[in-house]
């Protein structure tokens, strides 16, 4: 089932949670709504589910206007962050609940629940209570219950937020595999970039009630549409300066910005990711002198904390194991920094 959201706005008192949001979700898509707290992603999900009503705008499921249709009539599956399981019911009855309220016959209920228990890898656990399961198992029960009535659309609100890091990682891959197997159109909310990028086909990045950018994980990461997107997606070094005709002056350090073609001189913020900075031993007009402050390992990478010599501002560089071994840096050492890729945005584009 495809979903078409047109010009949705929603306010709570004086707070504008959504501001003229439009979005198309293709049939069979796996979409992540990504953004910081207060960006509007959960409000949008609840409006799609029928748990909230927009002030303006419409929601179409295929060609059907469901904007004012009650949640129970939409046949959308919804999974909450904290499971929302019935504690006094067994796993089997939790999953069966969605079918019994739809008056399924007992034999059909039993067949469907057994099928779902197998699908979510909980065979043999149907008679346990939720309290007898791990957090990851409870979340899989919640997903099975949402899938029980064969929903047209699956909606998940921070589905793995209450779990520890290892279980989150396992369930991300499990959800991706489950989606590939079932091809149910799915939308999930997260504030975790890694989660969105590792699971979703497309990412919808939201900020202050608006959509900043929609694209594949690669498109959003490599070609951020705004300074907000650039800054939100992980660690980044930020510089203030001026740019014109493909050259940016970042406080005396001149770098090439070929995508910035304005001929007149304008103030900009420049963004460089830690892995896009290089440390060199030579010093010339293209390098920024800096002092090594601290080095620490983070997985396969080594993070090098630097301090600019001209204004003492901090820099972060990430090195691969081979570069770390070649450079053999020491705290206190003065080196040069160059940039492989720089992205610039004008200040009025920047809001976080």
Buried (B, 14 or more C-beta within 10 A) or exposed (E): BBBBBBEBBBBEEEEBBBBBBEBEBEEBBBBBBBBBEBBBBBBBBBBBBBBBEBEEBBBBBEEEEBBEEEBEEBBBBBBBBEBEBEEEBBBBBBBBBBBEEEEBEEEEBBEBBBBBBEBBEBEEBBEBBBEEBEBBBBBBBBBBBBBBBEBBBBBBBBBBBBBEEEBBBEBBEBBBEBBEEEEBBBBBBBBBBEBBBBBBBBBBBBBBBBBBBBBEBEBBBEEBBBBBBBBBBEEBBBBEBBBBEBBBBBBEBBBEBEEBEEEEEBEBBBBBBBBBBBBEEEEEEBBBBBBBBEBEEEEEBBBBBBBBEEEEBEBBBBBEEEBBEEBEBEEEBEBBBBBEBBBBBBEEBBEE
